[in-house]
Amino acid sequence: MKILVTGGAGYIGSHACLALLQDGYEVVVIDNLLNSKQEALRRVQSLAGRSLHFYQVDLLDPAALAGVFREQDNIEAVI
């Protein structure tokens, strides 16, 4: 199951990503990195031993958001 996590590089989002990866989900992260750092996602991947898909996208940019959904088909849930 593929799950999109918005704000996934932030404190709560990164912990959610770690739990999802550890539970076997495929994780796609969208974050504009305004209040977070991509380093958090590198740590999450290291701890989980699995990779995720990251897009530096602002949710207020509909064209960029549509591009993520075109590239990452079969997203089944959004957090």
C-alpha positions as CSV (number, residue, x, y, z in Angstrom):
1,M,0.0,0.0,0.0
2,K,1.4,3.4,-1.0
3,I,0.7,6.3,1.4
4,L,1.4,10.0,0.8
5,V,2.5,11.9,3.9
6,T,2.2,15.7,3.7
7,G,4.7,17.5,5.9
8,G,6.7,14.3,6.2
9,A,10.0,16.0,7.0
10,G,8.6,17.6,10.1
11,Y,8.6,16.2,13.7
12,I,5.3,14.4,13.6
13,G,5.4,13.6,9.9
14,S,8.9,12.0,10.1
15,H,7.8,9.8,13.0
16,A,4.7,8.8,11.0
17,C,6.9,7.9,8.0
18,L,9.2,5.8,10.2
19,A,6.3,3.8,11.6
20,L,4.8,3.4,8.1
21,L,8.1,2.2,6.6
22,Q,8.6,-0.2,9.6
23,D,5.1,-1.6,9.0
24,G,5.9,-2.3,5.3
25,Y,4.1,0.6,3.6
26,E,5.5,2.4,0.6
27,V,5.9,6.1,1.6
28,V,5.7,9.2,-0.5
29,V,6.6,12.5,1.2
30,I,5.6,16.0,0.2
31,D,7.2,18.8,2.2
32,N,8.1,22.4,1.3
33,L,10.9,22.3,4.0
34,L,9.8,25.6,5.3
35,N,9.9,24.4,9.0
36,S,11.8,21.1,8.5
37,K,14.9,19.6,7.1
38,Q,15.4,16.9,4.5
39,E,18.0,15.4,7.0
40,A,15.1,14.1,9.0
41,L,14.0,11.9,6.1
42,R,17.6,10.6,5.7
43,R,17.5,9.5,9.3
44,V,14.1,7.9,8.9
45,Q,15.3,5.9,6.0
46,S,18.4,4.8,7.9
47,L,16.4,3.8,10.9
48,A,13.8,1.9,8.9
49,G,16.4,0.3,6.5
50,R,14.1,1.2,3.6
51,S,13.8,4.2,1.3
52,L,10.9,6.6,0.6
53,H,10.0,9.0,-2.2
54,F,10.5,12.7,-1.4
55,Y,9.2,15.7,-3.3
56,Q,10.0,19.3,-2.2
57,V,6.5,20.6,-3.1
58,D,4.3,23.2,-1.6
59,L,0.7,22.0,-1.2
60,L,-0.5,25.4,-2.5
61,D,1.1,24.7,-5.9
62,P,-1.5,22.7,-7.8
63,A,0.6,22.0,-10.8
64,A,3.5,20.5,-8.7
65,L,1.0,18.5,-6.6
66,A,-0.6,17.1,-9.8
67,G,2.9,16.1,-11.0
68,V,3.5,14.1,-7.9
69,F,0.2,12.2,-8.3
70,R,1.0,11.6,-12.0
71,E,4.5,10.2,-11.1
72,Q,3.4,8.2,-8.1
73,D,0.3,6.3,-9.3
74,N,-1.7,4.1,-7.0
75,I,-1.5,6.3,-3.9
76,E,-4.1,4.8,-1.6
77,A,-4.1,7.1,1.4
78,V,-3.0,10.6,2.3
79,I,-1.9,11.7,5.8
